[in-house]
């Protein structure tokens, strides 16, 4: 397994269910018809407990050239463009953190995850796919069980990946649309910077933050500057807006 794919697996290993989970009997064709984008598509159910696949739609063969009877999750992951694997890993990590910090456990099954990436077709060409996923089951600790994943060709609509993530609320839940993913910022915030970021969002001044954290005011100023540089934000207002969308605060 490549290093990039191992990064993806590590994310799911951290959040997968600790025991096998069941889901209600559903009509997958009816469900996918309600959520897919316009274009050729296929779907499958991934069980994060053991990374096994079920209900693999036969159209995966026409799109990727993969036999639905024997295809594995790694086979599908290997179709992702090498330059997009890191984005997919960061998107999955972001979604897991957003759900953990912003969405109540009992609401997790009422969201559709959505983002796009380039993927290799049967003829070897890379085109833009839209990835949609709906969690079908979670374990008693709220960890990922089974998920319905739907991949739709959207290259007839666009060849440019906006690298936006949307979490679409179902059953009346609120949606979080077109969220940006500044990958370097997500990867490089220290624990202290997160503390300071949250206190900034609460409206505390540098001196108030310094007093609360028992550090020097000049240290707080340095952390603020580092945070702005890491996020490419011009001011605190832009910083707070961006980090709120990402679920960091």
N, C-alpha and C positions, 0 to 999 in steps of 0.2 A: 504494500500500500504506500502511495506517495505521501510525503510530509504534509502537503496541503489537504489531502483527503483524511489523513489521520487527525488533523486539526478539527475537521468537521465531525468525525466520529467522537472525538473527545468531548465536544459540546453536548452531543446527545447522550453520551455515557454519564455525564454529570446530572442530567435531568430526566433520564428514563425511569420508568416505573420499576419498583423493586419486586413486583410480582406480576404475573400474567393478569390482564384485564379483559373484561368482556364488554361488548357494546350491543345495543338493541339491534335486532334484525331490521335492515333497511333496504330499500330499493336503490342500488347505487346508480343505475341509469337515471332515475328520476332526480336523485340528489345532484348528480353532476350536471344535468340539464339546467338546474336552477342556479348554478354558480359559475359555469365556464364562460370564457370569452369566445367571441366569434372566431372560428378557425379550426383546423385539424387539432385533435387533442387525444390524450389517453389518460388513464387514471390507474391508481393502485392503492392498496392499503399497506402501510408500513407499521410493523409492530416494534416499537423501540425497545421493548423488553428483550428481544433476541434478534432484532434487525431482520426479521423474516418478512416476506411479501405475501399478500393474498389478493384475490379479486383483481388480478392484473388484466387490464383491458387489452384486447387483441390488437388495437391500433398502434400499440407501441412498436410492433414489428414494422409497420409501414413507415413510421416516423424515424425510428432509430435503427431498425434492422435487428431488433432483439427478440428472441423467442419468448413469448409470454409464459410458456410452460416452465422454463428453467431460469428466467432472468433473475438476477440478484440485485439488491440495493446498490452494491458497489458498481455493478454494470451500469446502472442509471447515473450514479455520481460521476463515473468516468466519462460521460458524454458532456459534462460541463466544460466550457472553454477554460483552459489552464489559467488565463488571466482573470477569470471571473470566480474561481474557486474561493479566493480569499474574501471577496465580497459576500458570497453566499455564507461562508463561515461566520463572518461578522454580523450579517443580517440575522442568522439563526441565533447567535449569542445575544444580540440586541432584543429580539422577540422574546426569548426566554426570560431575560432580565425585566423587560417591560411587563410581562405577565406576572412575574413574581412580585414586583414592587407596586404595580398599578391596578391589577385586576384581581378581584376576589376569586378564590378557588372555585366556588360554585358557578362562576360565570365563564370559566375557561372554555367550556364546550360551546359557547355562544359567540365564537369569533372565527372569522376567516382570515388567514394570513396571506399576504399578497406581495410579491416582488418579481422581478424579471432577471434573466441571465441568458447568455449565449450558450447554445447547446449544439452538439454535433448530430447532423442528420444521417440518414441511411447512406446517402451519397458522399459523405465526408464533409459536406459544407456545414459551416456554423451559422445558425440563425437565432433570432431572439425568441425565447420562450417565456411565457408568463406562468409563474408558479403560484398555485393557490392550494392552501391546505386547511383542513378543518379537523380539529382534534375530536376523535370519536369516543375516547375513553381516557381516564386518568386513574391513578391508584389512590389509595386512602390518604396519601400525603400530598396529593395534587401534582404528582410527577407524570410525565408524558407516557401514555399507553399506546393506543393505536391512533393513526392519523390517515385520513383520506387525502392523498396528494393528486392534484390535477395539473397537467402540463399542456399548455395550448400554444401552438405556433401563432405568433403575432407579427411576423416579419412583413406581412402584407400591410400592416398598419405603421410599423416603424422598425428601423434597424438600430436605433439609438437607445441604449439602456440608461434611463434616468437615474437609476440606483436609488429609487425611492421605495419606501416600505409603507404599506397600508395594512391596518388591522380593522377589518370591517365587522361591525357589530351586527349580530343576528338576533332575532327574537326581541327587538326593541332596545338592544344595548347600544351605547354610543360608539361611533367610529373614530379612528385616528388615522387620517389620510395623508399621504405624500410626505412621510417623515424622512428627513435626511439622515445620513449615517456618516459623519466625519470619523472615519475609521481610526486615524492616528490619535484623535482625542479620546475615543473610547478605550483605546489600548494603553494610554500613557498617563491617565490621571492617577495620582497617588492617593492613598487613604486620607492624608492631610488636606490635599487639594479638594477632595470631595467634601470634607468637613467644612472647609472655608467657602466652597461654592454654595452649599446649602445655607450657610449663615448669611452670605451676601444676598441670597434670594429672600431671606427673612427681613432684609433691610438694615442689617447691622453695619455700623461703620467699621473702619479699620481698627480703631482703638477698642471698640466694643468686642470685636472678634478676638483681638489680641488678649484682652482681659478674660474672655470666656475660655480660651484655649491655653492660657498661661504661656504665651509666647510674645516676642517683641513686635511692636507695631510695624517696624521696618520689615520683619519677616512676613507679616501678612501682606504688605505691599508687594513684596517679591513674589509671593505665591499668586496674587491676583494677576500680576504681569505675565507670569508663566502660563496661567490658565488661558488668558486672552490670546497668547501666542500659539498655544497648542490648538485652539479652536478656530484660529484665523478670524476672531471677532474683533470689531473695531471699538466696541464699548460694552459696558456691563448690561445694558438693556438687550442688545443683540445676543450676548452670552446667555442671559437668563432665558430668553425666548427659545434659543436653540437647544439648550440643555433640558428645558421643560418638555419639548417635543420628543426628545430622546429618552425621556423617563429617568434622567439622572437626578432630577430634583422634583 
